[in-house]
């Protein structure tokens, strides 16, 4: 008894498909293929044994750098004698200088980067500014959000600057300084710092 036409056509189609798959190098397997491990995540932490000892005429400071879209603390050594640590502006300039520096090899391998512009400067308060104000050479709101968050947390958590957990910052113009907190939200989501600023108490109008 002859086979139905549909069955014959199906058999012919399957017969043609098998050589085509073989010619493409496609081979079925029941063994899982190892495509390699997933990319390792950065540590966002500098190994303790890579931190050099502090020279007699220097001091250790903490700065906040960007890592994995958040902020994390990094210890640096600056040439800033401890006996002069009461000079707020000197300390602020030393900290900002560290933030402008590109991460070293060990920091880079740990995943750290900085968003602070290399030409950014800081100066002291003007007449009428609230206590503790520091003036930047660019308006805080014009800086990249990650750069502003780095400055806010580095200044706000610095013992030499009073460790107020916030920074009162102004720009080169006549705008009133704003108080920016170094909160958990800002450290976790640095881009939120632009919406966290508020008028600093004591600002004169």
Backbone as ProteinMPNN parsed JSONL, in Angstrom:
{"seq_chain_A": "XXXXXXXXXXXXXXXXXXXXXXXXXXXXXXXXXXXXXXXXXXXXXXXXXXXXXXXXXXXXXXXXXXXXXXXXXXXXXXXXXXXXXXXXXXXXXXXXXXXXXXXXXXXXXXXXXXXXXXXXXXXXXXXXXXXXXXXXXXXXXXXXXXXXXXXXXXXXXXXXXXXXXXXXXXXXXXXXXXXXXXXXXXXXXXXXXXXXXXXXXXXXX", "coords_chain_A": {"N_chain_A": [[0.848, -1.199, 0.0], [0.701, 2.178, -0.947], [2.456, 4.942, 0.63], [1.003, 7.819, 2.282], [1.03, 11.011, 0.594], [1.755, 13.229, 2.168], [3.266, 12.141, 4.262], [5.503, 11.194, 2.887], [6.648, 13.586, 1.911], [7.334, 14.81, 4.322], [9.288, 13.102, 5.333], [11.263, 13.408, 3.387], [11.93, 16.082, 3.783], [13.009, 16.068, 6.396], [15.182, 14.433, 5.941], [16.764, 16.06, 4.342], [17.364, 18.082, 6.122], [19.034, 17.108, 8.15], [21.74, 16.683, 7.037], [22.247, 19.402, 6.515], [22.36, 20.616, 9.025], [24.56, 19.304, 10.053], [26.558, 20.255, 8.358], [26.743, 22.846, 9.243], [28.028, 22.662, 11.584], [26.65, 22.223, 13.919], [25.975, 20.485, 16.765], [24.267, 18.238, 18.718], [24.176, 17.888, 22.279], [24.269, 16.406, 25.501], [25.701, 17.241, 27.594], [26.447, 19.905, 29.78], [27.768, 23.007, 28.605], [30.727, 24.639, 29.458], [31.016, 27.954, 29.676], [32.764, 29.595, 30.891], [33.531, 31.537, 33.842], [31.423, 34.051, 35.39], [31.971, 37.627, 34.958], [34.177, 38.977, 37.38], [33.303, 40.908, 40.27], [34.179, 44.198, 41.272], [36.102, 45.05, 44.205], [35.911, 47.39, 45.684], [37.475, 48.18, 47.784], [40.525, 48.959, 49.221], [43.314, 46.912, 49.669], [44.57, 46.319, 52.941], [47.286, 45.854, 53.357], [48.476, 47.253, 51.358], [48.544, 49.895, 51.931], [50.702, 52.492, 52.551], [53.054, 53.269, 55.246], [52.689, 56.165, 57.393], [54.543, 59.05, 56.81], [56.642, 61.123, 59.0], [56.106, 63.898, 58.621], [53.574, 64.048, 57.589], [50.051, 63.254, 57.203], [47.282, 61.009, 57.587], [44.402, 60.836, 55.606], [40.901, 60.59, 54.829], [39.23, 60.086, 51.844], [36.452, 60.262, 49.589], [35.674, 58.207, 46.942], [34.364, 57.266, 43.72], [32.819, 54.148, 43.174], [31.523, 51.379, 41.61], [29.126, 52.769, 41.028], [28.527, 54.038, 43.41], [29.573, 55.657, 46.503], [32.658, 55.238, 48.187], [34.931, 54.983, 50.959], [38.399, 55.915, 50.921], [41.702, 55.653, 52.048], [44.229, 58.077, 52.15], [47.541, 59.524, 52.046], [48.733, 62.622, 52.987], [50.834, 65.514, 52.587], [50.702, 67.225, 55.092], [51.246, 68.653, 57.88], [50.368, 67.495, 61.139], [50.208, 69.345, 63.198], [49.239, 71.562, 61.984], [46.67, 71.082, 61.365], [44.472, 72.475, 62.194], [43.959, 74.503, 60.473], [41.469, 75.209, 58.483], [41.002, 75.857, 55.745], [43.412, 75.16, 54.529], [43.379, 72.4, 55.024], [41.052, 71.706, 53.6], [41.855, 72.295, 51.0], [43.913, 70.446, 50.693], [42.453, 68.062, 50.823], [40.747, 68.357, 48.6], [42.648, 68.389, 46.625], [43.479, 65.726, 46.702], [41.134, 64.495, 45.829], [41.056, 65.353, 43.218], [43.109, 63.952, 42.081], [43.86, 61.239, 39.96], [42.949, 57.83, 40.589], [45.392, 55.572, 41.981], [47.285, 52.645, 40.902], [46.594, 50.397, 42.546], [44.181, 51.288, 43.697], [42.687, 51.655, 41.387], [42.505, 49.033, 40.445], [40.862, 48.057, 42.397], [38.52, 49.168, 41.674], [38.01, 51.9, 41.816], [37.228, 55.278, 40.849], [37.422, 58.796, 40.006], [35.355, 61.679, 39.824], [35.831, 64.32, 40.059], [36.677, 67.458, 38.75], [39.888, 68.303, 37.352], [40.735, 70.912, 37.481], [39.4, 72.192, 39.507], [38.997, 74.413, 42.249], [39.231, 75.532, 45.701], [38.138, 77.935, 48.06], [38.048, 80.184, 50.915], [35.306, 81.368, 53.098], [33.082, 84.132, 52.27], [32.352, 87.516, 53.316], [29.514, 87.538, 55.331], [28.798, 84.956, 54.725], [27.599, 81.757, 55.921], [28.855, 80.144, 58.902], [31.617, 78.005, 58.46], [31.499, 77.808, 55.724], [32.656, 76.903, 52.492], [34.003, 77.964, 49.466], [33.704, 77.04, 46.121], [35.399, 76.946, 42.919], [33.646, 76.582, 40.904], [30.109, 76.576, 40.426], [28.35, 74.646, 42.788], [26.041, 73.266, 41.901], [26.538, 73.039, 39.216], [28.44, 71.163, 38.89], [29.355, 67.744, 38.033], [27.121, 65.312, 39.344], [28.233, 63.161, 40.779], [30.781, 64.107, 41.336], [30.219, 66.282, 43.022], [29.033, 64.908, 45.155], [31.223, 63.397, 46.046], [32.889, 65.459, 47.037], [31.256, 66.579, 49.019], [30.947, 64.45, 50.885], [33.621, 63.874, 51.489], [34.537, 66.309, 52.617], [32.577, 66.592, 54.61], [32.953, 64.383, 56.281], [35.439, 64.722, 57.289], [37.757, 64.915, 59.909], [39.414, 67.088, 60.341], [37.91, 69.145, 59.357], [35.834, 69.293, 61.06], [33.993, 67.22, 61.033], [31.125, 67.224, 60.393], [29.28, 65.82, 59.001], [28.215, 66.889, 56.766], [28.433, 69.418, 54.191], [28.95, 72.846, 53.708], [28.604, 74.652, 50.955], [29.535, 77.007, 48.473], [29.577, 78.879, 45.373], [31.502, 80.619, 42.815], [30.062, 82.929, 42.365], [27.468, 85.21, 43.508], [25.599, 83.689, 44.737], [23.699, 82.154, 47.396], [25.275, 80.104, 49.817], [24.856, 76.549, 50.015], [23.731, 73.863, 52.089], [24.841, 70.639, 52.061], [24.075, 67.362, 52.811], [25.99, 64.5, 53.867], [24.656, 61.815, 53.527], [23.328, 58.442, 54.03], [21.84, 57.915, 51.777], [22.998, 59.618, 49.865], [25.582, 58.553, 49.756], [25.027, 56.016, 48.77], [23.524, 56.516, 46.491], [24.857, 58.639, 44.664], [23.984, 60.534, 42.76], [21.796, 61.704, 43.875], [22.508, 63.861, 45.355], [22.243, 66.443, 44.339], [19.604, 67.147, 44.72], [19.511, 67.272, 47.405], [20.46, 69.488, 48.659], [20.153, 72.415, 50.758], [19.17, 75.675, 51.964], [21.754, 77.162, 53.766], [21.936, 77.548, 57.283], [22.073, 80.809, 58.697], [22.837, 82.249, 56.497], [23.239, 85.317, 54.867], [21.006, 87.678, 53.454]], "CA_chain_A": [[0.0, 0.0, 0.0], [1.546, 3.375, -1.019], [2.364, 5.849, 1.768], [0.382, 9.102, 1.95], [1.951, 12.021, 0.038], [2.244, 14.106, 3.244], [4.311, 11.426, 4.984], [6.685, 11.147, 2.023], [7.256, 14.917, 1.887], [7.936, 15.059, 5.631], [10.514, 12.302, 5.419], [12.259, 14.03, 2.516], [12.367, 17.336, 4.414], [13.878, 15.716, 7.518], [16.423, 13.898, 5.388], [17.574, 17.172, 3.861], [17.723, 18.951, 7.247], [20.135, 16.527, 8.93], [23.048, 17.085, 6.482], [22.429, 20.849, 6.615], [22.799, 20.903, 10.392], [25.913, 18.788, 10.217], [27.482, 21.134, 7.65], [26.876, 24.085, 10.015], [28.782, 22.402, 12.795], [25.755, 22.167, 15.066], [25.951, 19.131, 17.262], [23.539, 18.109, 19.964], [24.931, 17.335, 23.4], [23.547, 16.369, 26.763], [26.634, 17.711, 28.617], [26.473, 21.373, 29.829], [28.976, 23.631, 28.085], [31.297, 25.631, 30.375], [31.368, 29.172, 28.943], [33.623, 30.426, 31.715], [32.875, 32.184, 34.969], [30.909, 35.408, 35.182], [32.973, 38.633, 35.292], [34.277, 39.229, 38.812], [32.904, 42.235, 40.68], [35.27, 44.903, 41.939], [35.993, 44.949, 45.66], [35.664, 48.714, 46.275], [38.224, 48.234, 49.038], [41.966, 48.858, 49.022], [43.904, 45.985, 50.644], [45.249, 47.013, 54.043], [48.74, 45.728, 53.262], [48.983, 48.125, 50.297], [48.562, 51.269, 52.432], [52.053, 52.736, 53.089], [53.104, 53.946, 56.544], [52.602, 57.622, 57.315], [55.794, 59.746, 57.144], [56.504, 62.021, 60.16], [55.578, 65.22, 58.277], [52.335, 63.857, 56.836], [48.92, 62.714, 57.958], [46.39, 60.155, 56.797], [43.064, 61.392, 55.465], [39.939, 59.749, 54.113], [38.494, 60.731, 50.762], [35.413, 59.407, 49.018], [35.757, 58.029, 45.505], [33.254, 56.521, 43.123], [33.071, 52.732, 42.876], [30.275, 50.647, 41.35], [28.011, 53.729, 41.052], [28.305, 54.5, 44.781], [30.773, 56.244, 47.091], [33.336, 54.406, 49.18], [36.089, 55.697, 51.507], [39.755, 55.481, 50.606], [42.689, 56.366, 52.85], [45.364, 58.657, 51.439], [48.525, 60.21, 52.876], [48.986, 63.965, 52.467], [51.872, 66.302, 53.252], [49.958, 68.246, 55.836], [51.61, 68.385, 59.276], [49.247, 67.415, 62.063], [50.099, 70.535, 64.024], [48.559, 72.603, 61.23], [45.374, 70.549, 60.939], [43.4, 73.389, 62.571], [43.747, 75.424, 59.36], [40.397, 74.571, 57.719], [41.163, 76.041, 54.308], [44.546, 74.325, 54.119], [42.91, 71.016, 55.019], [40.102, 71.541, 52.497], [42.615, 72.275, 49.748], [44.613, 69.159, 50.625], [41.456, 67.033, 50.506], [40.3, 68.535, 47.225], [43.756, 67.954, 45.775], [43.431, 64.267, 46.626], [39.976, 64.116, 45.009], [41.371, 65.634, 41.812], [44.089, 62.967, 41.616], [43.337, 59.97, 39.449], [43.323, 56.713, 41.459], [46.597, 54.82, 41.667], [47.081, 51.311, 40.337], [45.87, 49.534, 43.486], [42.81, 51.801, 43.795], [42.016, 51.385, 40.11], [42.185, 47.608, 40.404], [39.742, 47.831, 43.322], [37.309, 49.692, 41.037], [37.769, 53.303, 42.138], [37.441, 56.371, 39.896], [37.01, 60.085, 40.548], [34.649, 62.533, 38.864], [36.133, 65.71, 40.396], [37.504, 68.081, 37.706], [41.269, 68.542, 37.742], [40.994, 72.348, 37.66], [38.525, 72.74, 40.54], [39.704, 75.002, 43.389], [38.385, 75.869, 46.844], [38.578, 79.097, 48.829], [37.324, 80.364, 52.164], [34.01, 82.067, 53.035], [33.012, 85.575, 52.076], [31.618, 88.232, 54.366], [28.093, 87.214, 55.326], [28.58, 83.522, 54.538], [27.433, 80.989, 57.165], [30.072, 79.555, 59.457], [32.024, 76.742, 57.853], [31.324, 77.806, 54.271], [33.786, 76.814, 51.577], [33.606, 78.389, 48.125], [34.348, 76.336, 45.02], [35.596, 77.769, 41.728], [32.484, 76.322, 40.045], [28.894, 76.443, 41.235], [28.138, 73.231, 43.132], [24.994, 72.658, 41.078], [27.044, 72.841, 37.855], [29.373, 70.038, 38.881], [28.737, 66.418, 37.912], [26.56, 64.936, 40.648], [29.161, 62.288, 41.497], [31.868, 64.951, 41.836], [29.705, 67.024, 44.17], [28.86, 63.954, 46.259], [32.557, 63.09, 46.561], [33.352, 66.61, 47.817], [30.403, 66.71, 50.197], [31.259, 63.417, 51.879], [35.011, 64.02, 51.916], [34.583, 67.446, 53.535], [31.668, 66.385, 55.733], [33.433, 63.338, 57.177], [36.818, 65.016, 57.667], [37.952, 65.377, 61.286], [40.032, 68.408, 60.284], [36.864, 70.132, 59.033], [34.795, 69.249, 62.087], [33.145, 66.014, 60.89], [29.732, 67.647, 60.569], [28.46, 64.931, 58.159], [27.615, 67.739, 55.736], [29.337, 70.464, 53.724], [28.31, 74.092, 53.293], [29.363, 75.002, 49.762], [29.083, 78.059, 47.572], [30.333, 78.956, 44.133], [32.245, 81.86, 42.615], [29.154, 84.065, 42.232], [26.849, 85.772, 44.715], [24.555, 82.793, 45.228], [23.807, 81.746, 48.787], [25.797, 78.746, 50.024], [23.897, 75.49, 50.322], [24.213, 72.795, 52.961], [24.632, 69.331, 51.451], [24.391, 66.302, 53.778], [26.584, 63.229, 53.432], [23.734, 60.827, 54.095], [23.4, 57.105, 53.443], [21.271, 58.016, 50.436], [23.99, 60.24, 48.982], [26.686, 57.614, 49.555], [24.548, 54.894, 47.964], [23.064, 57.058, 45.204], [25.477, 59.971, 44.613], [23.276, 61.498, 41.932], [20.727, 62.334, 44.654], [23.04, 64.985, 46.129], [21.776, 67.721, 43.791], [18.307, 67.442, 45.303], [19.587, 67.215, 48.866], [20.947, 70.76, 49.184], [19.189, 73.334, 51.352], [19.798, 76.919, 52.395], [22.544, 76.995, 54.99], [21.558, 78.477, 58.359], [22.989, 81.936, 58.905], [23.164, 82.953, 55.263], [22.681, 86.669, 54.819], [20.364, 87.961, 52.195]], "C_chain_A": [[0.876, 1.238, 0.0], [1.325, 4.265, 0.193], [1.699, 7.159, 1.358], [1.431, 10.099, 1.5], [2.553, 12.889, 1.144], [3.379, 13.448, 3.997], [5.601, 11.391, 4.197], [7.401, 12.483, 2.033], [7.948, 15.225, 3.214], [9.253, 14.316, 5.774], [11.618, 12.92, 4.579], [12.819, 15.3, 3.159], [13.315, 17.063, 5.574], [15.217, 15.195, 7.028], [17.34, 14.995, 4.9], [18.081, 18.027, 5.003], [18.926, 18.423, 8.004], [21.487, 16.868, 8.34], [23.301, 18.57, 6.633], [22.921, 21.229, 7.998], [24.226, 20.44, 10.605], [26.922, 19.704, 9.557], [27.693, 22.442, 8.386], [27.646, 23.871, 11.304], [27.935, 22.343, 14.043], [25.649, 20.726, 15.524], [25.222, 19.092, 18.595], [24.4, 17.493, 21.051], [24.08, 17.378, 24.652], [24.419, 16.869, 27.906], [26.639, 19.232, 28.622], [27.814, 21.912, 29.361], [29.444, 24.692, 29.065], [31.763, 26.831, 29.574], [32.27, 30.078, 29.758], [32.829, 31.081, 32.82], [32.369, 33.565, 34.617], [31.992, 36.409, 35.563], [32.985, 38.922, 36.795], [33.91, 40.676, 39.128], [34.059, 42.883, 41.425], [35.019, 44.926, 43.446], [35.589, 46.265, 46.324], [36.339, 48.841, 47.644], [39.7, 48.029, 48.74], [42.536, 47.905, 50.07], [44.722, 46.723, 51.701], [46.761, 46.953, 53.902], [49.336, 46.579, 52.148], [49.036, 49.591, 50.726], [49.925, 51.529, 53.073], [51.995, 53.398, 54.463], [53.12, 55.46, 56.366], [53.942, 58.256, 57.689], [55.573, 60.735, 58.29], [55.868, 63.371, 59.829], [54.275, 65.152, 57.496], [51.232, 63.35, 57.75], [48.04, 61.907, 57.011], [44.996, 60.762, 56.786], [42.195, 60.398, 54.714], [39.232, 60.578, 53.053], [37.482, 59.735, 50.211], [35.537, 59.409, 47.501], [34.552, 57.238, 45.018], [33.689, 55.089, 42.848], [31.727, 52.029, 42.73], [29.053, 51.542, 41.554], [27.618, 54.154, 42.458], [29.59, 55.157, 45.261], [31.349, 55.292, 48.133], [34.577, 55.149, 49.668], [37.409, 55.054, 51.113], [40.713, 56.307, 51.455], [43.843, 56.826, 51.965], [46.303, 59.306, 52.447], [48.855, 61.542, 52.23], [50.095, 64.635, 53.265], [51.211, 67.486, 53.929], [50.226, 68.009, 57.314], [50.426, 68.451, 60.212], [49.091, 68.673, 62.896], [49.4, 71.685, 63.309], [47.159, 72.178, 60.796], [44.217, 71.46, 61.33], [43.121, 74.417, 61.481], [42.734, 74.783, 58.403], [40.636, 74.67, 56.214], [42.324, 75.201, 53.783], [44.118, 72.862, 54.031], [41.967, 70.761, 53.857], [40.833, 71.477, 51.158], [43.381, 70.968, 49.584], [43.644, 68.04, 50.238], [40.994, 67.135, 49.063], [41.399, 68.106, 46.254], [43.784, 66.446, 45.618], [42.27, 63.79, 45.757], [40.237, 64.353, 43.526], [42.318, 64.587, 41.227], [43.391, 61.71, 41.098], [43.79, 58.827, 40.362], [44.605, 56.037, 41.005], [46.255, 53.414, 41.204], [46.255, 50.416, 41.254], [44.412, 49.975, 43.605], [42.03, 51.504, 42.519], [41.619, 49.916, 40.009], [41.026, 47.265, 41.333], [38.442, 48.434, 42.79], [37.05, 51.165, 41.244], [38.052, 54.226, 40.952], [37.052, 57.67, 40.596], [36.363, 60.913, 39.45], [34.978, 64.012, 39.086], [37.051, 66.313, 39.334], [38.896, 68.439, 38.215], [41.55, 70.012, 38.027], [40.129, 72.984, 38.75], [39.356, 73.23, 41.723], [38.707, 75.304, 44.507], [39.0, 77.049, 47.577], [37.698, 79.239, 50.061], [36.028, 81.142, 51.996], [34.166, 83.553, 52.751], [32.294, 86.203, 53.258], [30.132, 87.915, 54.235], [27.787, 85.759, 55.098], [28.374, 82.835, 55.887], [28.77, 80.419, 57.634], [30.364, 78.221, 58.764], [31.901, 76.691, 56.353], [32.661, 77.665, 53.556], [33.268, 77.141, 50.181], [34.41, 77.647, 47.075], [34.481, 77.261, 43.818], [34.535, 77.51, 40.666], [31.265, 76.207, 40.942], [28.65, 74.964, 41.528], [27.117, 72.551, 42.226], [25.427, 72.437, 39.626], [28.034, 71.685, 37.76], [28.643, 68.738, 38.56], [28.266, 65.952, 39.286], [27.523, 64.061, 41.447], [30.325, 63.086, 42.065], [31.419, 65.718, 43.072], [29.539, 66.096, 45.371], [30.206, 63.58, 46.87], [33.061, 64.212, 47.475], [32.568, 66.72, 49.115], [30.79, 65.698, 51.27], [32.7, 63.511, 52.361], [35.155, 65.167, 52.903], [33.765, 67.158, 54.796], [32.144, 65.361, 56.739], [34.87, 63.575, 57.641], [36.896, 65.531, 59.109], [38.537, 66.78, 61.299], [39.018, 69.512, 59.985], [35.683, 70.033, 59.99], [33.885, 68.047, 62.065], [31.682, 66.34, 61.194], [28.764, 66.789, 59.768], [27.691, 65.727, 57.095], [28.668, 68.75, 55.31], [28.51, 71.665, 53.286], [29.156, 74.657, 52.162], [28.71, 76.128, 48.986], [29.936, 78.027, 46.32], [31.039, 80.295, 44.001], [31.359, 83.1, 42.536], [28.598, 84.532, 43.564], [25.759, 84.865, 45.283], [24.791, 82.386, 46.665], [24.381, 80.335, 48.885], [24.68, 77.787, 50.407], [24.549, 74.458, 51.236], [23.828, 71.458, 52.34], [25.005, 68.245, 52.46], [25.105, 65.122, 53.119], [25.78, 62.124, 54.097], [23.983, 59.459, 53.474], [22.873, 57.121, 52.016], [22.282, 58.58, 49.451], [25.156, 59.281, 48.726], [26.271, 56.453, 48.648], [24.133, 55.334, 46.571], [23.596, 58.489, 45.066], [24.738, 60.994, 43.763], [22.133, 62.192, 42.675], [21.201, 63.584, 45.381], [22.516, 66.331, 45.626], [20.418, 68.108, 44.353], [18.326, 67.5, 46.809], [20.039, 68.534, 49.491], [19.825, 71.621, 49.744], [19.913, 74.596, 51.793], [20.524, 76.717, 53.719], [22.099, 77.986, 56.043], [22.578, 79.58, 58.512], [23.351, 82.67, 57.661], [22.487, 84.321, 55.254], [22.072, 86.924, 53.466], [20.753, 89.294, 51.679]], "O_chain_A": [[1.735, 1.358, 0.873], [0.22, 4.363, 0.728], [1.816, 7.571, 0.204], [2.575, 10.057, 1.951], [3.728, 13.249, 1.075], [4.358, 14.111, 4.342], [6.681, 11.541, 4.768], [8.625, 12.527, 2.149], [9.021, 15.829, 3.232], [10.226, 14.866, 6.29], [12.775, 12.957, 4.997], [14.019, 15.565, 3.093], [14.322, 17.754, 5.721], [16.258, 15.475, 7.621], [18.56, 14.887, 5.024], [19.135, 18.649, 4.874], [19.76, 19.207, 8.458], [22.35, 17.322, 9.091], [24.441, 18.979, 6.854], [23.804, 22.075, 8.132], [25.011, 21.117, 11.268], [28.008, 19.926, 10.091], [28.716, 23.097, 8.186], [27.886, 24.826, 12.042], [28.477, 22.411, 15.146], [25.272, 19.848, 14.748], [25.551, 19.856, 19.502], [25.262, 16.662, 20.766], [23.267, 18.284, 24.834], [23.97, 16.928, 29.05], [26.819, 19.827, 27.56], [28.865, 21.354, 29.675], [28.662, 25.554, 29.466], [32.774, 26.762, 28.874], [32.521, 31.216, 29.361], [31.603, 31.171, 32.751], [32.833, 34.179, 33.656], [32.847, 36.102, 36.393], [31.931, 39.092, 37.408], [34.183, 41.573, 38.329], [34.822, 42.211, 42.12], [33.879, 44.834, 43.901], [34.995, 46.261, 47.401], [35.837, 49.52, 48.539], [40.085, 47.056, 48.093], [42.263, 48.077, 51.258], [45.475, 47.643, 51.382], [47.453, 47.896, 54.283], [50.557, 46.633, 51.997], [49.517, 50.439, 49.975], [50.278, 50.858, 54.043], [50.991, 54.023, 54.805], [53.516, 55.969, 55.317], [54.435, 58.019, 58.792], [54.438, 61.148, 58.533], [55.161, 63.936, 60.665], [53.915, 66.108, 56.81], [51.461, 63.057, 58.924], [48.059, 62.105, 55.796], [44.472, 61.154, 57.828], [42.692, 59.487, 54.053], [38.7, 61.649, 53.344], [37.642, 58.522, 50.351], [35.51, 60.459, 46.859], [33.825, 56.627, 45.801], [34.789, 54.847, 42.352], [30.891, 52.084, 43.632], [28.07, 51.133, 42.17], [26.487, 54.588, 42.676], [30.578, 55.215, 44.529], [30.613, 54.628, 48.863], [35.212, 55.865, 48.894], [37.523, 53.834, 50.99], [40.555, 57.522, 51.57], [44.361, 56.068, 51.146], [45.904, 59.603, 53.572], [49.217, 61.59, 51.055], [50.277, 64.368, 54.453], [51.175, 68.595, 53.398], [49.506, 67.239, 57.949], [49.582, 69.34, 60.104], [47.975, 69.039, 63.265], [49.011, 72.668, 63.939], [46.536, 72.833, 59.961], [43.095, 71.26, 60.864], [42.127, 75.139, 61.567], [43.096, 73.918, 57.606], [40.49, 73.683, 55.493], [42.225, 74.6, 52.713], [44.457, 72.169, 53.072], [42.058, 69.726, 53.196], [40.467, 70.69, 50.284], [43.491, 70.44, 48.477], [43.976, 67.177, 49.426], [40.863, 66.121, 48.377], [41.122, 67.535, 45.199], [44.077, 65.935, 44.537], [42.397, 62.802, 45.034], [39.703, 63.641, 42.675], [42.328, 64.363, 40.016], [42.46, 61.194, 41.718], [44.915, 58.857, 40.86], [44.88, 55.935, 39.809], [45.085, 53.04, 41.125], [45.323, 49.752, 40.801], [43.508, 49.139, 43.613], [40.854, 51.143, 42.57], [40.527, 49.593, 39.542], [40.294, 46.304, 41.094], [37.381, 48.237, 43.382], [35.977, 51.652, 40.888], [38.972, 53.999, 40.166], [36.425, 57.645, 41.656], [36.773, 60.857, 38.291], [34.455, 64.87, 38.374], [38.101, 65.742, 39.041], [39.061, 68.832, 39.37], [42.502, 70.33, 38.739], [40.133, 74.206, 38.896], [40.297, 72.561, 42.152], [37.496, 75.327, 44.286], [40.22, 77.154, 47.702], [36.723, 78.506, 50.23], [35.681, 81.534, 50.882], [35.225, 84.144, 52.962], [31.707, 85.511, 54.089], [29.564, 88.013, 53.148], [26.64, 85.341, 55.256], [28.92, 83.285, 56.894], [29.694, 80.239, 56.84], [29.461, 77.422, 58.521], [32.164, 75.652, 55.749], [33.667, 78.241, 53.972], [32.217, 76.649, 49.77], [35.64, 77.621, 47.122], [33.755, 78.25, 43.711], [34.535, 78.169, 39.626], [31.376, 75.786, 42.093], [28.731, 74.127, 40.629], [27.301, 71.401, 41.828], [24.753, 71.721, 38.885], [28.418, 71.28, 36.663], [27.438, 68.636, 38.789], [28.949, 66.18, 40.285], [27.62, 64.206, 42.666], [30.808, 62.783, 43.155], [32.151, 65.796, 44.058], [29.877, 66.475, 46.492], [30.315, 63.46, 48.091], [33.594, 63.95, 48.554], [33.145, 66.929, 50.182], [30.942, 66.057, 52.438], [32.972, 63.251, 53.534], [35.825, 65.018, 53.925], [34.206, 67.444, 55.909], [31.794, 65.438, 57.917], [35.453, 62.723, 58.311], [36.187, 66.466, 59.481], [38.199, 67.583, 62.169], [39.243, 70.675, 60.32], [34.638, 70.635, 59.745], [33.083, 67.862, 62.98], [31.089, 65.799, 62.127], [27.553, 66.997, 59.839], [26.655, 65.286, 56.597], [29.68, 68.92, 55.989], [27.507, 71.526, 52.587], [30.288, 75.089, 52.379], [27.487, 76.191, 48.861], [30.889, 77.255, 46.215], [31.16, 81.029, 44.981], [31.865, 84.218, 42.634], [29.184, 84.28, 44.617], [25.067, 85.253, 46.225], [25.934, 82.28, 47.111], [24.002, 79.461, 48.104], [23.694, 78.169, 51.037], [25.754, 74.214, 51.167], [22.65, 71.177, 52.121], [26.145, 68.209, 52.922], [24.851, 64.795, 51.96], [26.191, 61.57, 55.117], [24.747, 59.328, 52.519], [23.397, 56.423, 51.147], [22.41, 58.082, 48.332], [25.662, 59.205, 47.607], [27.073, 55.967, 47.851], [24.357, 54.624, 45.591], [22.866, 59.446, 45.324], [24.846, 62.195, 44.011], [21.562, 63.157, 42.168], [20.388, 64.301, 45.965], [22.362, 67.263, 46.415], [20.114, 69.296, 44.451], [17.296, 67.744, 47.438], [20.005, 68.685, 50.712], [18.69, 71.568, 49.27], [21.131, 74.588, 51.976], [19.968, 76.166, 54.669], [21.901, 79.161, 55.732], [23.785, 79.342, 58.466], [24.106, 83.64, 57.727], [21.311, 84.451, 55.594], [22.568, 86.44, 52.449], [20.296, 89.699, 50.61]]}, "name": "protein", "num_of_chains": 1, "seq": "XXXXXXXXXXXXXXXXXXXXXXXXXXXXXXXXXXXXXXXXXXXXXXXXXXXXXXXXXXXXXXXXXXXXXXXXXXXXXXXXXXXXXXXXXXXXXXXXXXXXXXXXXXXXXXXXXXXXXXXXXXXXXXXXXXXXXXXXXXXXXXXXXXXXXXXXXXXXXXXXXXXXXXXXXXXXXXXXXXXXXXXXXXXXXXXXXXXXXXXXXXXXX"}
